[in-house]
Amino acid sequence: MNIEKSTINKLRITDVERIDLLNVLYEDIEPGKGRVIIECYGKSWTSYWSAIGKNRKITQFFIDCNNEYLFDRFAARSDRLVEDIDAIIIKAKKHIIQLRKDASITEFNARELWEKALNIESVEQDYSVLNEIFEEDEDWNHDIPYKDSSDYVYLCKIFNVVREAFQKIINSNDFEQIVA
C-alpha cells in the first residue's frame, strides 16, 4: 500500500448575489495536472484534468476556460439546451395567424388551434398538436427553438464567481481572506 499526502486548497465564497455559499476545493496534483470540486447548497460538481500545460496551475487553467467547456466537464449528464416553449408557442401563434390570413383555416379552427397552442408544454408531449398546427410544413420539427437550460445558466454564474475568486488569489500575495 502506497499512501501520499497532498495539499488541497479550499475557498469558501459567500455574499454573492443569487448564489448560495460556495465551497471550492482545488488541487495542483503535479505539474500539468489538477482538479477542481465545486459544492453549492448540497450539490457538487467535479472535474480532473491531466493535461493543463507543463507549468500551469489549475487556477490559471480554470480562468482561461470558457463556460461552455467547463459545463461539459462538470455537468456532462445535464442538458445545456432545452426547448424554448415560449418561442415555440409564439411561432405556433404566428403560423396560425398566417393560416387564417391565407384563408387556409376557418375562424373556428383558428381559435381551436390557438387554445391548443397556448397549452403546449413540450414538443414530445404535444407533438400531435404541433403537427396539427404546422400540418402543411413537414419539416416544422427541424427548426425547434432552444434556449440555455436553467442548470447551464446557474452553473455559468458559479463558474464566473469561481473564476473571479481564482483571479483574486493569483493577484494577491496574502489570500487567507480576500474581501471584495
PAMIZA-582376 format. One record per residue (C-alpha): x, y, z; residue number from 0. Coordinates in Angstrom, 1 decimal. Layout:
BEGIN
<node><X>X</X><Y>Y</Y><Z>Z</Z><nudren>NUM</nudren></node>
...
REM end
This chain:
BEGIN
<node><X>0.0</X><Y>0.0</Y><Z>0.0</Z><nudren>0</nudren></node>
<node><X>1.3</X><Y>3.4</Y><Z>-1.0</Z><nudren>1</nudren></node>
<node><X>0.0</X><Y>6.5</Y><Z>0.8</Z><nudren>2</nudren></node>
<node><X>0.7</X><Y>10.0</Y><Z>-0.3</Z><nudren>3</nudren></node>
<node><X>-0.2</X><Y>13.3</Y><Z>1.4</Z><nudren>4</nudren></node>
<node><X>-1.1</X><Y>16.2</Y><Z>-0.8</Z><nudren>5</nudren></node>
<node><X>-2.2</X><Y>19.8</Y><Z>-0.2</Z><nudren>6</nudren></node>
<node><X>-5.7</X><Y>20.7</Y><Z>-1.2</Z><nudren>7</nudren></node>
<node><X>-6.8</X><Y>24.3</Y><Z>-1.2</Z><nudren>8</nudren></node>
<node><X>-10.3</X><Y>25.3</Y><Z>-0.2</Z><nudren>9</nudren></node>
<node><X>-12.1</X><Y>28.5</Y><Z>-0.8</Z><nudren>10</nudren></node>
<node><X>-15.3</X><Y>29.5</Y><Z>1.0</Z><nudren>11</nudren></node>
<node><X>-17.1</X><Y>32.1</Y><Z>-1.1</Z><nudren>12</nudren></node>
<node><X>-20.0</X><Y>34.0</Y><Z>0.4</Z><nudren>13</nudren></node>
<node><X>-22.1</X><Y>37.1</Y><Z>-0.1</Z><nudren>14</nudren></node>
<node><X>-22.6</X><Y>36.6</Y><Z>-3.8</Z><nudren>15</nudren></node>
<node><X>-25.9</X><Y>37.8</Y><Z>-5.1</Z><nudren>16</nudren></node>
<node><X>-28.3</X><Y>35.0</Y><Z>-6.1</Z><nudren>17</nudren></node>
<node><X>-25.8</X><Y>32.3</Y><Z>-5.3</Z><nudren>18</nudren></node>
<node><X>-25.6</X><Y>30.2</Y><Z>-2.1</Z><nudren>19</nudren></node>
<node><X>-22.4</X><Y>29.6</Y><Z>-0.2</Z><nudren>20</nudren></node>
<node><X>-19.8</X><Y>28.1</Y><Z>-2.5</Z><nudren>21</nudren></node>
<node><X>-17.0</X><Y>25.7</Y><Z>-1.3</Z><nudren>22</nudren></node>
<node><X>-14.3</X><Y>25.3</Y><Z>-3.9</Z><nudren>23</nudren></node>
<node><X>-11.6</X><Y>22.7</Y><Z>-3.5</Z><nudren>24</nudren></node>
<node><X>-8.7</X><Y>22.8</Y><Z>-5.9</Z><nudren>25</nudren></node>
<node><X>-5.5</X><Y>20.8</Y><Z>-6.2</Z><nudren>26</nudren></node>
<node><X>-2.4</X><Y>21.0</Y><Z>-8.3</Z><nudren>27</nudren></node>
<node><X>-1.7</X><Y>17.3</Y><Z>-8.3</Z><nudren>28</nudren></node>
<node><X>1.6</X><Y>17.6</Y><Z>-10.1</Z><nudren>29</nudren></node>
<node><X>2.8</X><Y>19.9</Y><Z>-12.9</Z><nudren>30</nudren></node>
<node><X>0.2</X><Y>20.0</Y><Z>-15.6</Z><nudren>31</nudren></node>
<node><X>-2.4</X><Y>18.1</Y><Z>-13.7</Z><nudren>32</nudren></node>
<node><X>-5.2</X><Y>19.3</Y><Z>-11.4</Z><nudren>33</nudren></node>
<node><X>-8.7</X><Y>19.0</Y><Z>-10.1</Z><nudren>34</nudren></node>
<node><X>-11.5</X><Y>21.3</Y><Z>-9.0</Z><nudren>35</nudren></node>
<node><X>-14.5</X><Y>20.4</Y><Z>-6.9</Z><nudren>36</nudren></node>
<node><X>-17.3</X><Y>22.9</Y><Z>-6.5</Z><nudren>37</nudren></node>
<node><X>-20.0</X><Y>22.5</Y><Z>-3.8</Z><nudren>38</nudren></node>
<node><X>-23.1</X><Y>24.7</Y><Z>-3.6</Z><nudren>39</nudren></node>
<node><X>-26.2</X><Y>24.0</Y><Z>-1.4</Z><nudren>40</nudren></node>
<node><X>-25.7</X><Y>20.2</Y><Z>-1.3</Z><nudren>41</nudren></node>
<node><X>-24.8</X><Y>19.8</Y><Z>-4.9</Z><nudren>42</nudren></node>
<node><X>-21.3</X><Y>19.2</Y><Z>-6.1</Z><nudren>43</nudren></node>
<node><X>-19.5</X><Y>19.2</Y><Z>-9.4</Z><nudren>44</nudren></node>
<node><X>-16.0</X><Y>17.9</Y><Z>-10.0</Z><nudren>45</nudren></node>
<node><X>-13.5</X><Y>17.6</Y><Z>-12.8</Z><nudren>46</nudren></node>
<node><X>-10.0</X><Y>16.4</Y><Z>-13.3</Z><nudren>47</nudren></node>
<node><X>-7.5</X><Y>17.5</Y><Z>-15.9</Z><nudren>48</nudren></node>
<node><X>-4.4</X><Y>15.5</Y><Z>-16.8</Z><nudren>49</nudren></node>
<node><X>-3.0</X><Y>17.9</Y><Z>-19.4</Z><nudren>50</nudren></node>
<node><X>-3.3</X><Y>21.6</Y><Z>-18.5</Z><nudren>51</nudren></node>
<node><X>0.1</X><Y>22.8</Y><Z>-19.6</Z><nudren>52</nudren></node>
<node><X>3.5</X><Y>21.9</Y><Z>-18.4</Z><nudren>53</nudren></node>
<node><X>4.0</X><Y>24.6</Y><Z>-15.7</Z><nudren>54</nudren></node>
<node><X>0.4</X><Y>25.8</Y><Z>-15.4</Z><nudren>55</nudren></node>
<node><X>-1.6</X><Y>25.9</Y><Z>-12.2</Z><nudren>56</nudren></node>
<node><X>-5.2</X><Y>24.6</Y><Z>-12.1</Z><nudren>57</nudren></node>
<node><X>-6.4</X><Y>28.1</Y><Z>-11.1</Z><nudren>58</nudren></node>
<node><X>-5.0</X><Y>29.7</Y><Z>-14.2</Z><nudren>59</nudren></node>
<node><X>-6.3</X><Y>26.9</Y><Z>-16.4</Z><nudren>60</nudren></node>
<node><X>-9.8</X><Y>27.3</Y><Z>-15.0</Z><nudren>61</nudren></node>
<node><X>-9.7</X><Y>31.1</Y><Z>-15.5</Z><nudren>62</nudren></node>
<node><X>-8.8</X><Y>30.5</Y><Z>-19.2</Z><nudren>63</nudren></node>
<node><X>-11.6</X><Y>28.1</Y><Z>-19.9</Z><nudren>64</nudren></node>
<node><X>-14.9</X><Y>29.3</Y><Z>-21.3</Z><nudren>65</nudren></node>
<node><X>-18.2</X><Y>28.4</Y><Z>-19.6</Z><nudren>66</nudren></node>
<node><X>-19.4</X><Y>26.0</Y><Z>-22.3</Z><nudren>67</nudren></node>
<node><X>-16.3</X><Y>23.9</Y><Z>-21.9</Z><nudren>68</nudren></node>
<node><X>-16.5</X><Y>23.9</Y><Z>-18.1</Z><nudren>69</nudren></node>
<node><X>-20.2</X><Y>23.0</Y><Z>-18.2</Z><nudren>70</nudren></node>
<node><X>-19.3</X><Y>20.0</Y><Z>-20.5</Z><nudren>71</nudren></node>
<node><X>-16.6</X><Y>18.9</Y><Z>-18.0</Z><nudren>72</nudren></node>
<node><X>-18.5</X><Y>19.5</Y><Z>-14.8</Z><nudren>73</nudren></node>
<node><X>-22.1</X><Y>18.6</Y><Z>-15.8</Z><nudren>74</nudren></node>
<node><X>-21.8</X><Y>16.2</Y><Z>-18.7</Z><nudren>75</nudren></node>
<node><X>-25.1</X><Y>14.5</Y><Z>-17.8</Z><nudren>76</nudren></node>
<node><X>-27.1</X><Y>17.7</Y><Z>-17.8</Z><nudren>77</nudren></node>
<node><X>-28.6</X><Y>19.3</Y><Z>-20.9</Z><nudren>78</nudren></node>
<node><X>-27.1</X><Y>22.6</Y><Z>-21.9</Z><nudren>79</nudren></node>
<node><X>-30.1</X><Y>23.4</Y><Z>-24.1</Z><nudren>80</nudren></node>
<node><X>-33.8</X><Y>22.9</Y><Z>-23.6</Z><nudren>81</nudren></node>
<node><X>-36.8</X><Y>23.6</Y><Z>-25.8</Z><nudren>82</nudren></node>
<node><X>-37.8</X><Y>27.2</Y><Z>-25.7</Z><nudren>83</nudren></node>
<node><X>-41.5</X><Y>26.6</Y><Z>-25.1</Z><nudren>84</nudren></node>
<node><X>-42.3</X><Y>30.4</Y><Z>-25.1</Z><nudren>85</nudren></node>
<node><X>-40.7</X><Y>30.7</Y><Z>-28.6</Z><nudren>86</nudren></node>
<node><X>-42.4</X><Y>27.6</Y><Z>-29.8</Z><nudren>87</nudren></node>
<node><X>-45.8</X><Y>29.0</Y><Z>-28.7</Z><nudren>88</nudren></node>
<node><X>-45.1</X><Y>32.3</Y><Z>-30.4</Z><nudren>89</nudren></node>
<node><X>-44.0</X><Y>30.5</Y><Z>-33.6</Z><nudren>90</nudren></node>
<node><X>-47.2</X><Y>28.4</Y><Z>-33.5</Z><nudren>91</nudren></node>
<node><X>-49.4</X><Y>31.5</Y><Z>-33.0</Z><nudren>92</nudren></node>
<node><X>-47.7</X><Y>33.4</Y><Z>-35.9</Z><nudren>93</nudren></node>
<node><X>-48.3</X><Y>30.3</Y><Z>-38.1</Z><nudren>94</nudren></node>
<node><X>-52.0</X><Y>30.2</Y><Z>-37.1</Z><nudren>95</nudren></node>
<node><X>-52.4</X><Y>33.9</Y><Z>-37.9</Z><nudren>96</nudren></node>
<node><X>-50.8</X><Y>33.3</Y><Z>-41.3</Z><nudren>97</nudren></node>
<node><X>-53.1</X><Y>30.3</Y><Z>-42.0</Z><nudren>98</nudren></node>
<node><X>-56.1</X><Y>32.5</Y><Z>-41.1</Z><nudren>99</nudren></node>
<node><X>-54.8</X><Y>35.4</Y><Z>-43.3</Z><nudren>100</nudren></node>
<node><X>-54.4</X><Y>32.9</Y><Z>-46.2</Z><nudren>101</nudren></node>
<node><X>-57.9</X><Y>31.6</Y><Z>-45.5</Z><nudren>102</nudren></node>
<node><X>-56.4</X><Y>28.1</Y><Z>-45.1</Z><nudren>103</nudren></node>
<node><X>-58.4</X><Y>27.6</Y><Z>-41.9</Z><nudren>104</nudren></node>
<node><X>-61.7</X><Y>28.9</Y><Z>-40.6</Z><nudren>105</nudren></node>
<node><X>-62.1</X><Y>31.3</Y><Z>-37.7</Z><nudren>106</nudren></node>
<node><X>-63.4</X><Y>28.5</Y><Z>-35.6</Z><nudren>107</nudren></node>
<node><X>-60.4</X><Y>26.2</Y><Z>-36.4</Z><nudren>108</nudren></node>
<node><X>-58.0</X><Y>29.1</Y><Z>-35.8</Z><nudren>109</nudren></node>
<node><X>-59.5</X><Y>29.7</Y><Z>-32.3</Z><nudren>110</nudren></node>
<node><X>-59.3</X><Y>25.9</Y><Z>-31.6</Z><nudren>111</nudren></node>
<node><X>-55.6</X><Y>25.7</Y><Z>-32.7</Z><nudren>112</nudren></node>
<node><X>-54.9</X><Y>28.9</Y><Z>-30.7</Z><nudren>113</nudren></node>
<node><X>-56.2</X><Y>27.4</Y><Z>-27.5</Z><nudren>114</nudren></node>
<node><X>-54.2</X><Y>24.2</Y><Z>-28.1</Z><nudren>115</nudren></node>
<node><X>-51.0</X><Y>26.3</Y><Z>-28.8</Z><nudren>116</nudren></node>
<node><X>-51.4</X><Y>28.2</Y><Z>-25.5</Z><nudren>117</nudren></node>
<node><X>-51.2</X><Y>24.9</Y><Z>-23.6</Z><nudren>118</nudren></node>
<node><X>-48.1</X><Y>23.5</Y><Z>-25.3</Z><nudren>119</nudren></node>
<node><X>-45.7</X><Y>22.2</Y><Z>-22.6</Z><nudren>120</nudren></node>
<node><X>-43.1</X><Y>20.3</Y><Z>-24.7</Z><nudren>121</nudren></node>
<node><X>-42.5</X><Y>19.1</Y><Z>-28.2</Z><nudren>122</nudren></node>
<node><X>-42.5</X><Y>15.5</Y><Z>-27.2</Z><nudren>123</nudren></node>
<node><X>-45.7</X><Y>15.7</Y><Z>-25.1</Z><nudren>124</nudren></node>
<node><X>-47.6</X><Y>18.0</Y><Z>-27.6</Z><nudren>125</nudren></node>
<node><X>-46.2</X><Y>16.6</Y><Z>-30.9</Z><nudren>126</nudren></node>
<node><X>-49.6</X><Y>15.8</Y><Z>-32.3</Z><nudren>127</nudren></node>
<node><X>-50.8</X><Y>19.4</Y><Z>-31.5</Z><nudren>128</nudren></node>
<node><X>-47.8</X><Y>20.9</Y><Z>-33.2</Z><nudren>129</nudren></node>
<node><X>-48.2</X><Y>18.6</Y><Z>-36.2</Z><nudren>130</nudren></node>
<node><X>-51.8</X><Y>19.8</Y><Z>-36.5</Z><nudren>131</nudren></node>
<node><X>-50.7</X><Y>23.4</Y><Z>-36.4</Z><nudren>132</nudren></node>
<node><X>-47.9</X><Y>23.0</Y><Z>-38.8</Z><nudren>133</nudren></node>
<node><X>-49.7</X><Y>20.5</Y><Z>-40.9</Z><nudren>134</nudren></node>
<node><X>-48.6</X><Y>21.6</Y><Z>-44.4</Z><nudren>135</nudren></node>
<node><X>-44.9</X><Y>22.1</Y><Z>-43.2</Z><nudren>136</nudren></node>
<node><X>-43.5</X><Y>18.6</Y><Z>-43.0</Z><nudren>137</nudren></node>
<node><X>-40.2</X><Y>19.9</Y><Z>-41.7</Z><nudren>138</nudren></node>
<node><X>-41.5</X><Y>22.0</Y><Z>-38.8</Z><nudren>139</nudren></node>
<node><X>-39.7</X><Y>19.9</Y><Z>-36.2</Z><nudren>140</nudren></node>
<node><X>-36.3</X><Y>20.6</Y><Z>-37.8</Z><nudren>141</nudren></node>
<node><X>-36.4</X><Y>24.2</Y><Z>-36.6</Z><nudren>142</nudren></node>
<node><X>-37.4</X><Y>23.9</Y><Z>-33.0</Z><nudren>143</nudren></node>
<node><X>-36.1</X><Y>26.9</Y><Z>-30.9</Z><nudren>144</nudren></node>
<node><X>-33.9</X><Y>26.1</Y><Z>-28.0</Z><nudren>145</nudren></node>
<node><X>-32.5</X><Y>28.2</Y><Z>-25.1</Z><nudren>146</nudren></node>
<node><X>-29.9</X><Y>27.7</Y><Z>-22.4</Z><nudren>147</nudren></node>
<node><X>-31.1</X><Y>25.4</Y><Z>-19.6</Z><nudren>148</nudren></node>
<node><X>-31.5</X><Y>26.8</Y><Z>-16.0</Z><nudren>149</nudren></node>
<node><X>-28.8</X><Y>24.3</Y><Z>-14.9</Z><nudren>150</nudren></node>
<node><X>-26.4</X><Y>25.8</Y><Z>-17.5</Z><nudren>151</nudren></node>
<node><X>-27.3</X><Y>29.4</Y><Z>-16.6</Z><nudren>152</nudren></node>
<node><X>-26.8</X><Y>28.7</Y><Z>-12.9</Z><nudren>153</nudren></node>
<node><X>-23.5</X><Y>26.8</Y><Z>-13.3</Z><nudren>154</nudren></node>
<node><X>-22.2</X><Y>29.6</Y><Z>-15.6</Z><nudren>155</nudren></node>
<node><X>-22.9</X><Y>32.1</Y><Z>-12.8</Z><nudren>156</nudren></node>
<node><X>-21.0</X><Y>29.8</Y><Z>-10.4</Z><nudren>157</nudren></node>
<node><X>-18.1</X><Y>29.4</Y><Z>-12.9</Z><nudren>158</nudren></node>
<node><X>-17.8</X><Y>33.2</Y><Z>-13.2</Z><nudren>159</nudren></node>
<node><X>-17.7</X><Y>33.6</Y><Z>-9.4</Z><nudren>160</nudren></node>
<node><X>-15.0</X><Y>30.9</Y><Z>-9.1</Z><nudren>161</nudren></node>
<node><X>-13.1</X><Y>32.4</Y><Z>-12.0</Z><nudren>162</nudren></node>
<node><X>-13.2</X><Y>35.8</Y><Z>-10.2</Z><nudren>163</nudren></node>
<node><X>-12.1</X><Y>34.2</Y><Z>-6.9</Z><nudren>164</nudren></node>
<node><X>-9.2</X><Y>32.4</Y><Z>-8.6</Z><nudren>165</nudren></node>
<node><X>-8.1</X><Y>35.7</Y><Z>-10.3</Z><nudren>166</nudren></node>
<node><X>-8.1</X><Y>37.4</Y><Z>-6.9</Z><nudren>167</nudren></node>
<node><X>-5.9</X><Y>34.7</Y><Z>-5.5</Z><nudren>168</nudren></node>
<node><X>-3.5</X><Y>35.0</Y><Z>-8.3</Z><nudren>169</nudren></node>
<node><X>-3.3</X><Y>38.8</Y><Z>-7.9</Z><nudren>170</nudren></node>
<node><X>-2.9</X><Y>38.6</Y><Z>-4.1</Z><nudren>171</nudren></node>
<node><X>0.1</X><Y>37.6</Y><Z>-2.1</Z><nudren>172</nudren></node>
<node><X>-2.0</X><Y>37.1</Y><Z>1.1</Z><nudren>173</nudren></node>
<node><X>-5.1</X><Y>35.0</Y><Z>0.3</Z><nudren>174</nudren></node>
<node><X>-6.0</X><Y>33.8</Y><Z>3.7</Z><nudren>175</nudren></node>
<node><X>-9.1</X><Y>36.1</Y><Z>3.4</Z><nudren>176</nudren></node>
<node><X>-9.8</X><Y>38.2</Y><Z>0.4</Z><nudren>177</nudren></node>
<node><X>-12.5</X><Y>40.7</Y><Z>0.7</Z><nudren>178</nudren></node>
<node><X>-14.1</X><Y>42.1</Y><Z>-2.5</Z><nudren>179</nudren></node>
REM end
